[in-house]
């Protein structure tokens, strides 16, 4: 069984207990890296008390959760890990729509996290999905799979593909919210280019588009497909959303492709 590296970007530090509880659902040995944008001794002690071998490191507040992710994984020997779980905090929203489903409060965060580490059973299923299928390179919640990025992002993503020497793949799916379990090989490919905090931008706001961080969200999926893997969708986190999705599916033909993942 391959070794697992877990990165948690704790931008909203008041969510520490929420993530500590869900990290306890991981049933395989793992290395934890927690990134913070400012020092907090209490938070550091909380994580180290439950995960003594964890690394808690400070990073610049740039590129949402993506720049901190790459800074974190550069601090370890990736050759020692076969899989990477990427998770991070999400703020409360008045309303957010994705794939014709609407999320309020912390629903966006909770419905991404639940299929990945919402329970031991859910983690086991997610981990088995990737570890027992050589053709699967990434898993994430099915409701958060997207096939087309917003038009403002595409020029940035096309340039990134050029920088990496690969073709832009409009058929590749990616994980909205940038939380997933993936093969380390995908991340190692993206580490070929080293982008700075200035490249990612320091003045990004929630809901903005057209940035390096947003294009990197798409690139995880493009690189996954480029390397010959597919993205697998995990079932939703609740019966309610499953039923809502079913009826939205009937009404909107443009999301039928989700049933292929």
Backbone as CSV, one residue per row, in Angstrom:
resi,resn,N_x,N_y,N_z,CA_x,CA_y,CA_z,C_x,C_y,C_z
1,UNK,0.855,-1.201,0.000,0.000,0.000,0.000,0.884,1.241,0.000
2,UNK,0.649,2.151,-0.945,1.491,3.333,-1.078,1.353,4.299,0.083
3,UNK,2.430,5.038,0.323,2.424,6.009,1.408,1.642,7.251,0.999
4,UNK,1.021,7.866,1.997,0.136,9.007,1.761,0.711,10.272,2.384
5,UNK,0.721,11.341,1.610,1.085,12.672,2.084,-0.180,13.523,2.106
6,UNK,-0.443,14.181,3.223,-1.640,15.018,3.359,-1.219,16.462,3.566
7,UNK,-1.757,17.349,2.734,-1.526,18.779,2.926,-2.838,19.471,3.271
8,UNK,-2.822,20.188,4.378,-3.964,21.005,4.802,-3.523,22.460,4.860
9,UNK,-4.156,23.296,4.048,-3.898,24.731,4.148,-4.961,25.333,5.046
10,UNK,-4.560,25.772,6.216,-5.496,26.268,7.231,-5.514,27.797,7.197
11,UNK,-6.094,28.347,6.144,-6.193,29.811,6.055,-7.134,30.347,7.126
12,UNK,-8.311,29.722,7.234,-9.256,30.095,8.282,-8.952,29.223,9.503
13,UNK,-8.185,29.774,10.413,-7.665,28.965,11.508,-8.725,28.551,12.516
14,UNK,-9.885,29.209,12.493,-10.965,28.805,13.386,-11.583,27.468,12.967
15,UNK,-11.166,26.915,11.832,-11.673,25.625,11.377,-10.734,24.476,11.751
16,UNK,-9.782,24.750,12.615,-8.792,23.726,12.989,-9.453,22.479,13.572
17,UNK,-10.374,22.643,14.496,-11.009,21.483,15.134,-11.820,20.666,14.125
18,UNK,-12.468,21.344,13.204,-13.232,20.653,12.158,-12.315,19.712,11.384
19,UNK,-11.143,20.198,11.003,-10.247,19.376,10.191,-9.514,18.336,11.031
20,UNK,-9.205,18.654,12.259,-8.595,17.641,13.119,-9.508,16.438,13.279
21,UNK,-10.785,16.693,13.445,-11.745,15.597,13.587,-11.790,14.745,12.332
22,UNK,-11.767,15.386,11.172,-11.866,14.625,9.925,-10.556,13.955,9.539
23,UNK,-9.454,14.503,9.922,-8.175,13.831,9.690,-8.109,12.506,10.441
24,UNK,-8.858,12.409,11.533,-8.872,11.165,12.306,-9.551,10.032,11.547
25,UNK,-10.209,10.347,10.429,-10.868,9.317,9.634,-9.935,8.653,8.624
26,UNK,-8.713,9.150,8.504,-7.758,8.536,7.584,-7.246,7.251,8.206
27,UNK,-7.410,6.149,7.531,-7.150,4.830,8.112,-5.819,4.221,7.689
28,UNK,-5.007,4.967,6.947,-3.681,4.481,6.555,-2.642,5.436,7.138
29,UNK,-1.410,4.975,7.341,-0.358,5.876,7.840,-0.160,7.042,6.863
30,UNK,0.047,8.239,7.412,0.237,9.387,6.528,1.135,10.433,7.172
31,UNK,1.726,11.222,6.313,2.525,12.367,6.725,1.682,13.617,6.536
32,UNK,1.573,14.435,7.581,0.734,15.629,7.526,1.587,16.896,7.476
33,UNK,1.241,17.779,6.545,1.817,19.118,6.499,0.680,20.115,6.592
34,UNK,0.760,21.011,7.556,-0.236,22.063,7.739,0.435,23.393,7.432
35,UNK,-0.173,24.191,6.566,0.366,25.512,6.273,-0.541,26.589,6.854
36,UNK,0.097,27.607,7.421,-0.574,28.754,8.010,-0.026,30.027,7.372
37,UNK,-0.853,31.056,7.324,-0.370,32.334,6.791,0.115,33.275,7.890
38,UNK,-0.117,32.897,9.151,0.457,33.633,10.277,0.586,32.679,11.454
39,UNK,1.545,32.963,12.306,1.853,32.064,13.412,0.738,32.055,14.451
40,UNK,0.448,30.867,14.955,-0.531,30.695,16.017,-0.065,29.516,16.861
41,UNK,0.486,29.812,18.017,1.051,28.774,18.868,0.035,27.748,19.305
42,UNK,-1.189,28.187,19.562,-2.230,27.254,20.000,-2.574,26.267,18.891
43,UNK,-2.715,26.772,17.664,-3.008,25.902,16.529,-1.864,24.917,16.315
44,UNK,-0.659,25.402,16.399,0.506,24.532,16.217,0.496,23.404,17.254
45,UNK,0.232,23.753,18.505,0.217,22.743,19.571,-0.916,21.742,19.365
46,UNK,-2.071,22.210,18.904,-3.211,21.312,18.675,-2.854,20.225,17.672
47,UNK,-2.268,20.625,16.568,-1.966,19.643,15.531,-0.829,18.724,15.953
48,UNK,0.186,19.268,16.603,1.313,18.435,17.003,0.945,17.486,18.139
49,UNK,-0.067,17.858,18.934,-0.492,16.956,20.007,-1.153,15.705,19.442
50,UNK,-1.847,15.848,18.325,-2.508,14.703,17.703,-1.665,14.053,16.611
51,UNK,-0.762,14.843,16.023,0.092,14.340,14.944,1.525,14.802,15.212
52,UNK,2.220,14.134,16.108,3.553,14.582,16.547,4.563,14.701,15.415
53,UNK,4.385,13.947,14.350,5.335,13.985,13.240,4.942,14.982,12.155
54,UNK,3.888,15.734,12.404,3.421,16.693,11.402,4.391,17.863,11.269
55,UNK,4.338,18.498,10.121,5.047,19.757,9.915,4.008,20.867,9.868
56,UNK,4.232,21.904,10.665,3.376,23.083,10.631,4.252,24.239,10.175
57,UNK,3.979,24.753,8.999,4.872,25.744,8.416,4.121,26.994,7.986
58,UNK,4.815,28.116,8.030,4.259,29.388,7.594,4.532,29.586,6.114
59,UNK,3.534,30.114,5.411,3.684,30.427,3.987,3.126,31.818,3.722
60,UNK,3.528,32.380,2.610,2.983,33.674,2.221,1.529,33.520,1.799
61,UNK,0.756,34.553,2.053,-0.656,34.540,1.684,-0.770,34.910,0.210
62,UNK,-0.627,33.906,-0.637,-0.635,34.125,-2.079,-1.219,32.903,-2.767
63,UNK,-1.931,33.142,-3.850,-2.429,32.039,-4.667,-3.412,31.132,-3.977
64,UNK,-4.269,31.717,-3.106,-5.258,30.921,-2.380,-4.578,29.737,-1.675
65,UNK,-5.052,28.522,-1.968,-4.491,27.313,-1.373,-3.448,26.653,-2.266
66,UNK,-3.295,27.144,-3.502,-2.438,26.470,-4.472,-0.960,26.765,-4.236
67,UNK,-0.606,28.031,-4.096,0.795,28.359,-3.802,1.252,27.709,-2.494
68,UNK,0.475,27.781,-1.406,0.883,27.073,-0.179,1.069,25.575,-0.389
69,UNK,0.238,24.971,-1.236,0.362,23.544,-1.516,1.725,23.216,-2.112
70,UNK,2.121,23.953,-3.130,3.406,23.668,-3.762,4.571,23.987,-2.830
71,UNK,4.431,25.005,-1.993,5.485,25.291,-1.020,5.611,24.141,-0.021
72,UNK,4.493,23.596,0.384,4.500,22.509,1.368,5.144,21.253,0.814
73,UNK,4.740,20.849,-0.379,5.225,19.580,-0.898,6.693,19.651,-1.306
74,UNK,7.198,20.873,-1.531,8.623,20.999,-1.833,9.491,20.782,-0.597
75,UNK,8.851,20.724,0.582,9.606,20.565,1.826,9.861,19.096,2.169
76,UNK,9.330,18.170,1.368,9.499,16.743,1.654,10.051,16.029,0.420
77,UNK,10.489,14.817,0.617,10.946,13.975,-0.480,9.739,13.260,-1.074
78,UNK,9.252,13.757,-2.187,8.032,13.212,-2.778,8.196,11.771,-3.234
79,UNK,9.435,11.360,-3.460,9.667,9.977,-3.884,9.225,8.980,-2.823
80,UNK,9.035,9.456,-1.591,8.622,8.576,-0.494,7.115,8.372,-0.438
81,UNK,6.381,9.068,-1.304,4.924,9.024,-1.234,4.334,8.679,-2.593
82,UNK,3.308,7.866,-2.558,2.633,7.469,-3.791,1.367,8.280,-4.044
83,UNK,0.738,8.762,-2.949,-0.514,9.496,-3.069,-0.451,10.784,-2.237
84,UNK,-1.203,11.783,-2.698,-1.282,13.068,-1.993,-2.746,13.444,-1.832
85,UNK,-3.121,13.798,-0.616,-4.455,14.327,-0.337,-4.320,15.825,-0.113
86,UNK,-5.013,16.606,-0.932,-4.956,18.070,-0.841,-6.300,18.584,-0.338
87,UNK,-6.294,19.232,0.832,-7.517,19.778,1.425,-7.229,21.166,1.990
88,UNK,-8.264,21.945,2.187,-8.065,23.289,2.747,-9.392,23.849,3.248
89,UNK,-9.315,24.933,3.986,-10.509,25.571,4.536,-11.280,26.294,3.449
90,UNK,-12.563,26.453,3.685,-13.428,27.261,2.825,-14.302,28.127,3.719
91,UNK,-14.508,29.367,3.308,-15.320,30.257,4.132,-16.806,29.997,3.937
92,UNK,-17.590,30.594,4.798,-19.046,30.480,4.706,-19.547,31.354,3.557
93,UNK,-20.516,30.854,2.805,-21.061,31.591,1.655,-22.558,31.814,1.840
94,UNK,-23.035,32.954,1.380,-24.478,33.176,1.363,-25.128,32.266,0.328
95,UNK,-24.470,32.112,-0.811,-24.981,31.223,-1.854,-23.878,30.972,-2.854
96,UNK,-23.791,29.744,-3.341,-22.820,29.382,-4.366,-23.409,28.267,-5.200
97,UNK,-23.358,28.410,-6.524,-23.927,27.409,-7.422,-22.811,26.725,-8.197
98,UNK,-22.927,25.405,-8.317,-21.955,24.623,-9.074,-22.666,23.400,-9.630
99,UNK,-22.530,23.176,-10.940,-23.233,22.063,-11.581,-24.725,22.065,-11.236
100,UNK,-25.300,23.273,-11.172,-26.726,23.449,-10.923,-27.157,23.054,-9.503
101,UNK,-26.203,22.848,-8.626,-26.503,22.631,-7.211,-26.110,23.891,-6.438
102,UNK,-26.883,24.213,-5.402,-26.654,25.439,-4.645,-26.212,25.105,-3.220
103,UNK,-25.176,25.792,-2.770,-24.619,25.565,-1.437,-24.662,26.858,-0.638
104,UNK,-24.991,26.726,0.637,-25.018,27.871,1.546,-24.190,27.564,2.790
105,UNK,-23.839,28.631,3.499,-23.033,28.507,4.720,-21.759,27.717,4.411
106,UNK,-21.519,26.619,5.117,-20.317,25.819,4.876,-20.613,24.582,4.015
107,UNK,-21.732,24.636,3.302,-22.120,23.495,2.484,-21.116,23.173,1.393
108,UNK,-20.491,24.197,0.823,-19.503,23.974,-0.228,-18.314,23.187,0.330
109,UNK,-17.797,23.643,1.468,-16.670,22.948,2.104,-17.058,21.533,2.513
110,UNK,-18.175,21.415,3.201,-18.563,20.130,3.781,-18.816,19.074,2.713
111,UNK,-19.394,19.482,1.580,-19.721,18.517,0.538,-18.514,18.124,-0.317
112,UNK,-17.420,18.884,-0.212,-16.167,18.440,-0.818,-15.440,17.499,0.132
113,UNK,-15.386,17.894,1.395,-14.610,17.135,2.384,-15.241,15.773,2.675
114,UNK,-16.561,15.717,2.766,-17.228,14.494,3.216,-16.882,13.254,2.385
115,UNK,-16.921,13.303,1.051,-16.597,12.088,0.297,-15.122,11.685,0.403
116,UNK,-14.266,12.602,0.820,-12.836,12.306,0.936,-12.476,11.781,2.323
117,UNK,-12.855,12.531,3.370,-12.490,12.145,4.736,-13.629,12.390,5.723
118,UNK,-14.865,12.329,5.244,-16.005,12.579,6.119,-16.232,11.484,7.142
119,UNK,-15.719,10.299,6.868,-15.807,9.171,7.792,-14.730,8.175,7.386
120,UNK,-14.457,7.215,8.248,-13.471,6.183,7.905,-13.928,5.389,6.686
121,UNK,-15.214,5.106,6.623,-15.750,4.349,5.488,-15.573,5.130,4.187
122,UNK,-15.839,6.429,4.236,-15.712,7.243,3.029,-14.244,7.349,2.602
123,UNK,-13.350,7.531,3.579,-11.938,7.585,3.207,-11.495,6.268,2.588
124,UNK,-11.875,5.159,3.215,-11.480,3.849,2.690,-11.947,3.678,1.245
125,UNK,-13.146,4.139,0.956,-13.673,4.016,-0.400,-12.887,4.893,-1.365
126,UNK,-12.603,6.122,-0.961,-11.837,7.024,-1.821,-10.440,6.469,-2.081
127,UNK,-9.803,5.971,-1.011,-8.439,5.465,-1.148,-8.413,4.192,-1.998
128,UNK,-9.393,3.337,-1.804,-9.462,2.112,-2.595,-9.716,2.423,-4.065
129,UNK,-10.504,3.467,-4.331,-10.821,3.838,-5.705,-9.562,4.131,-6.503
130,UNK,-8.608,4.808,-5.868,-7.388,5.159,-6.589,-6.313,4.085,-6.465
131,UNK,-6.201,3.468,-5.299,-5.098,2.527,-5.081,-5.317,1.175,-5.756
132,UNK,-6.562,0.836,-6.031,-6.845,-0.462,-6.651,-7.093,-0.364,-8.151
133,UNK,-6.998,0.866,-8.690,-7.253,1.067,-10.121,-6.065,1.783,-10.754
134,UNK,-5.210,1.058,-11.449,-4.009,1.659,-12.033,-4.286,2.781,-13.028
135,UNK,-5.495,2.831,-13.576,-5.803,3.865,-14.566,-6.390,5.127,-13.946
136,UNK,-6.634,5.120,-12.632,-7.188,6.303,-11.956,-6.050,7.118,-11.354
137,UNK,-5.996,8.401,-11.720,-4.937,9.259,-11.216,-5.396,10.243,-10.177
138,UNK,-6.712,10.470,-10.098,-7.237,11.468,-9.166,-8.676,11.130,-8.842
139,UNK,-9.067,11.325,-7.575,-10.466,11.177,-7.185,-10.905,12.422,-6.426
140,UNK,-12.144,12.799,-6.644,-12.739,13.928,-5.926,-14.248,13.789,-6.008
141,UNK,-15.001,14.546,-5.216,-16.460,14.419,-5.240,-17.047,14.669,-6.622
142,UNK,-17.948,13.807,-7.039,-18.521,13.885,-8.382,-19.224,15.207,-8.630
143,UNK,-19.918,15.734,-7.636,-20.654,16.980,-7.830,-19.726,18.146,-8.146
144,UNK,-18.435,18.006,-7.857,-17.490,19.100,-8.034,-16.587,18.901,-9.246
145,UNK,-16.903,17.917,-10.065,-16.168,17.722,-11.311,-16.678,18.704,-12.364
146,UNK,-15.755,19.405,-12.979,-16.103,20.322,-14.057,-15.350,19.925,-15.320
147,UNK,-15.985,20.182,-16.449,-15.373,19.849,-17.731,-14.956,21.090,-18.496
148,UNK,-15.436,22.227,-18.101,-15.120,23.461,-18.828,-14.851,24.576,-17.833
149,UNK,-13.681,25.182,-17.911,-13.357,26.293,-17.016,-13.994,27.577,-17.531
150,UNK,-14.091,28.582,-16.670,-14.682,29.854,-17.093,-13.786,30.486,-18.151
151,UNK,-14.400,31.221,-19.058,-13.677,31.734,-20.224,-12.511,32.643,-19.844
152,UNK,-12.627,33.369,-18.712,-11.544,34.265,-18.314,-10.278,33.508,-17.925
153,UNK,-10.434,32.244,-17.525,-9.271,31.466,-17.108,-8.525,30.832,-18.276
154,UNK,-9.236,30.558,-19.360,-8.656,29.732,-20.419,-7.342,30.283,-20.990
155,UNK,-7.211,31.608,-21.270,-5.930,32.093,-21.797,-4.757,31.798,-20.854
156,UNK,-4.991,31.911,-19.538,-3.940,31.601,-18.570,-3.589,30.117,-18.630
157,UNK,-4.617,29.273,-18.721,-4.387,27.833,-18.737,-3.677,27.400,-20.014
158,UNK,-4.057,27.987,-21.137,-3.387,27.662,-22.398,-1.909,28.034,-22.337
159,UNK,-1.610,29.168,-21.722,-0.206,29.569,-21.575,0.539,28.601,-20.662
160,UNK,-0.126,28.164,-19.591,0.501,27.193,-18.694,0.814,25.895,-19.429
161,UNK,-0.130,25.427,-20.225,0.107,24.208,-20.995,1.319,24.385,-21.904
162,UNK,1.414,25.539,-22.532,2.574,25.823,-23.388,3.857,25.792,-22.573
163,UNK,3.828,26.396,-21.373,5.011,26.428,-20.509,5.443,25.010,-20.112
164,UNK,4.478,24.118,-19.961,4.781,22.738,-19.564,5.032,21.831,-20.765
165,UNK,4.845,22.361,-21.953,5.114,21.576,-23.150,4.051,20.538,-23.451
166,UNK,2.810,20.816,-23.056,1.717,19.893,-23.340,0.583,20.655,-24.030
167,UNK,-0.349,19.930,-24.598,-1.469,20.548,-25.301,-2.605,20.858,-24.338
168,UNK,-3.291,21.948,-24.603,-4.507,22.250,-23.839,-5.561,21.202,-24.180
169,UNK,-6.151,20.612,-23.173,-7.101,19.511,-23.368,-8.478,19.941,-22.885
170,UNK,-9.337,20.308,-23.814,-10.681,20.772,-23.460,-11.568,19.645,-22.960
171,UNK,-11.135,18.386,-23.160,-11.924,17.249,-22.708,-11.571,16.810,-21.287
172,UNK,-10.520,17.370,-20.732,-10.101,16.975,-19.384,-11.053,17.549,-18.340
173,UNK,-11.365,16.757,-17.320,-12.180,17.240,-16.210,-11.256,17.613,-15.062
174,UNK,-11.721,18.513,-14.210,-10.929,18.927,-13.062,-11.834,19.102,-11.858
175,UNK,-11.227,19.222,-10.692,-11.976,19.269,-9.436,-12.158,20.707,-8.971
176,UNK,-13.364,21.230,-9.067,-13.653,22.563,-8.551,-13.431,22.571,-7.045
177,UNK,-12.795,23.615,-6.556,-12.470,23.681,-5.142,-11.067,23.194,-4.843
178,UNK,-10.456,22.498,-5.810,-9.055,22.037,-5.720,-8.796,21.207,-4.474
179,UNK,-9.698,20.309,-4.173,-9.486,19.319,-3.115,-9.667,17.939,-3.710
180,UNK,-8.681,17.071,-3.498,-8.696,15.775,-4.161,-7.643,14.862,-3.552
181,UNK,-7.722,13.601,-3.943,-6.696,12.600,-3.654,-6.106,12.214,-4.999
182,UNK,-4.788,12.320,-5.142,-4.183,12.067,-6.445,-2.878,11.292,-6.314
183,UNK,-2.404,10.813,-7.450,-1.099,10.177,-7.510,-0.015,11.252,-7.493
184,UNK,1.051,10.978,-6.772,2.144,11.946,-6.633,2.736,12.309,-7.981
185,UNK,2.695,11.408,-8.926,3.247,11.634,-10.258,2.686,12.905,-10.900
186,UNK,1.407,13.185,-10.663,0.766,14.371,-11.240,1.387,15.643,-10.682
187,UNK,1.600,15.657,-9.380,2.182,16.830,-8.726,3.645,16.999,-9.121
188,UNK,4.363,15.905,-9.226,5.768,15.974,-9.631,5.901,16.602,-11.020
189,UNK,4.975,16.296,-11.901,4.990,16.901,-13.238,4.828,18.420,-13.126
190,UNK,3.893,18.858,-12.298,3.632,20.291,-12.154,4.771,21.024,-11.459
191,UNK,5.597,20.299,-10.722,6.749,20.916,-10.059,7.883,21.239,-11.024
192,UNK,7.738,20.837,-12.278,8.767,21.165,-13.263,8.969,22.672,-13.378
193,UNK,7.885,23.406,-13.223,7.957,24.866,-13.245,7.735,25.390,-11.835
194,UNK,8.533,26.366,-11.445,8.466,26.905,-10.081,7.976,28.344,-10.137
195,UNK,6.729,28.543,-9.743,6.127,29.874,-9.790,6.201,30.529,-8.412
196,UNK,6.472,31.816,-8.401,6.669,32.552,-7.151,5.344,33.060,-6.602
197,UNK,5.406,33.594,-5.389,4.211,34.190,-4.783,3.720,35.366,-5.614
198,UNK,4.636,36.100,-6.219,4.240,37.222,-7.080,3.527,36.724,-8.328
199,UNK,3.969,35.579,-8.864,3.296,35.009,-10.034,1.849,34.665,-9.710
200,UNK,1.634,34.143,-8.499,0.285,33.751,-8.103,-0.583,34.950,-7.745
201,UNK,0.026,36.014,-7.262,-0.732,37.203,-6.898,-1.048,37.236,-5.418
202,UNK,-0.996,38.432,-4.857,-1.178,38.597,-3.412,-2.478,39.308,-3.056
203,UNK,-3.237,39.727,-4.044,-4.453,40.494,-3.771,-5.699,39.779,-4.279
204,UNK,-5.688,38.463,-4.270,-6.831,37.706,-4.762,-7.969,37.731,-3.751
205,UNK,-9.176,37.786,-4.258,-10.350,37.780,-3.383,-11.218,36.568,-3.711
206,UNK,-12.029,36.162,-2.744,-12.923,35.027,-2.946,-13.836,35.268,-4.141
207,UNK,-13.897,34.290,-5.028,-14.781,34.391,-6.181,-14.152,35.024,-7.404
208,UNK,-12.897,35.474,-7.318,-12.255,36.072,-8.480,-11.902,34.985,-9.495
209,UNK,-11.620,35.402,-10.723,-11.251,34.459,-11.787,-10.062,35.029,-12.552
210,UNK,-9.509,34.216,-13.433,-8.440,34.703,-14.286,-7.108,34.849,-13.588
211,UNK,-6.736,33.870,-12.769,-5.452,33.938,-12.064,-4.688,32.632,-12.281
212,UNK,-3.402,32.651,-11.940,-2.583,31.447,-12.031,-3.155,30.338,-11.154
213,UNK,-3.641,30.698,-9.973,-4.198,29.694,-9.058,-5.401,29.000,-9.682
214,UNK,-6.276,29.753,-10.325,-7.450,29.150,-10.953,-7.051,28.247,-12.121
215,UNK,-6.052,28.678,-12.888,-5.606,27.848,-13.994,-4.929,26.580,-13.492
216,UNK,-4.215,26.671,-12.382,-3.602,25.479,-11.808,-4.674,24.476,-11.379
217,UNK,-5.802,24.969,-10.918,-6.914,24.087,-10.570,-7.270,23.212,-11.773
218,UNK,-7.336,23.827,-12.947,-7.618,23.089,-14.169,-6.455,22.191,-14.558
219,UNK,-5.230,22.669,-14.330,-4.039,21.936,-14.764,-3.909,20.579,-14.084
220,UNK,-4.350,20.457,-12.844,-4.296,19.149,-12.187,-5.034,18.105,-13.023
221,UNK,-6.199,18.482,-13.535,-6.977,17.562,-14.353,-6.355,17.324,-15.715
222,UNK,-5.830,18.386,-16.335,-5.203,18.253,-17.648,-3.974,17.359,-17.569
223,UNK,-3.150,17.570,-16.547,-1.939,16.764,-16.397,-2.296,15.313,-16.079
224,UNK,-3.322,15.116,-15.275,-3.783,13.762,-14.970,-4.082,13.008,-16.268
225,UNK,-4.817,13.637,-17.157,-5.165,13.010,-18.436,-3.940,12.889,-19.344
226,UNK,-3.075,13.899,-19.323,-1.858,13.870,-20.132,-0.977,12.677,-19.777
227,UNK,-0.946,12.327,-18.507,-0.119,11.211,-18.046,-0.802,9.856,-18.236
228,UNK,-1.973,9.870,-18.827,-2.650,8.616,-19.136,-3.608,8.129,-18.074
229,UNK,-3.918,8.988,-17.112,-4.842,8.614,-16.042,-6.208,9.271,-16.268
230,UNK,-7.182,8.814,-15.526,-8.494,9.435,-15.553,-8.866,9.924,-14.150
231,UNK,-9.783,10.858,-14.107,-10.310,11.373,-12.845,-11.582,10.603,-12.523
232,UNK,-11.702,10.155,-11.300,-12.882,9.385,-10.885,-13.692,10.196,-9.877
233,UNK,-14.988,10.290,-10.103,-15.859,11.013,-9.193,-16.371,10.135,-8.068
234,UNK,-16.377,10.686,-6.862,-16.909,9.989,-5.694,-18.348,10.419,-5.468
235,UNK,-19.161,9.521,-4.969,-20.569,9.841,-4.724,-20.714,10.996,-3.752
236,UNK,-21.848,11.696,-3.854,-22.095,12.865,-3.026,-22.160,12.555,-1.548
237,UNK,-22.111,13.621,-0.753,-22.000,13.458,0.688,-23.331,13.252,1.390
238,UNK,-24.434,13.377,0.678,-25.718,13.206,1.364,-26.786,12.736,0.380
239,UNK,-27.781,12.057,0.897,-28.908,11.606,0.096,-29.631,12.806,-0.511
240,UNK,-29.713,13.895,0.261,-30.410,15.095,-0.211,-29.780,15.610,-1.504
241,UNK,-28.454,15.796,-1.496,-27.798,16.321,-2.685,-27.843,15.324,-3.833
242,UNK,-27.834,14.037,-3.522,-27.936,13.035,-4.578,-29.283,13.138,-5.293
243,UNK,-30.344,13.326,-4.534,-31.666,13.443,-5.129,-31.807,14.753,-5.898
244,UNK,-31.282,15.846,-5.315,-31.337,17.126,-6.020,-30.579,17.025,-7.336
245,UNK,-29.393,16.398,-7.280,-28.594,16.246,-8.491,-29.345,15.436,-9.541
246,UNK,-30.032,14.396,-9.121,-30.773,13.555,-10.066,-31.817,14.370,-10.819
247,UNK,-32.567,15.190,-10.093,-33.608,15.981,-10.751,-33.009,17.099,-11.595
248,UNK,-31.867,17.663,-11.157,-31.185,18.653,-11.986,-30.682,17.995,-13.268
249,UNK,-30.245,16.766,-13.138,-29.758,16.010,-14.289,-30.855,15.857,-15.341
250,UNK,-32.055,15.572,-14.881,-33.177,15.414,-15.804,-33.458,16.728,-16.534
251,UNK,-33.336,17.831,-15.802,-33.699,19.130,-16.364,-32.583,19.756,-17.198
252,UNK,-31.342,19.355,-16.962,-30.216,19.999,-17.635,-29.358,18.957,-18.338
253,UNK,-29.462,18.907,-19.645,-28.710,17.918,-20.409,-27.205,18.180,-20.348
254,UNK,-26.795,19.417,-20.089,-25.372,19.766,-20.140,-24.566,19.157,-19.009
255,UNK,-25.188,18.521,-18.024,-24.397,17.899,-16.955,-24.455,16.372,-17.028
256,UNK,-24.986,15.852,-18.115,-25.067,14.394,-18.226,-23.689,13.744,-18.296
257,UNK,-22.679,14.484,-18.761,-21.330,13.911,-18.862,-20.811,13.460,-17.505
258,UNK,-21.354,14.027,-16.414,-20.882,13.654,-15.091,-21.070,12.167,-14.803
259,UNK,-22.051,11.566,-15.447,-22.332,10.161,-15.178,-21.288,9.226,-15.783
260,UNK,-20.372,9.806,-16.544,-19.295,8.984,-17.120,-18.075,8.952,-16.220
261,UNK,-18.089,9.684,-15.113,-16.900,9.763,-14.248,-17.183,9.231,-12.866
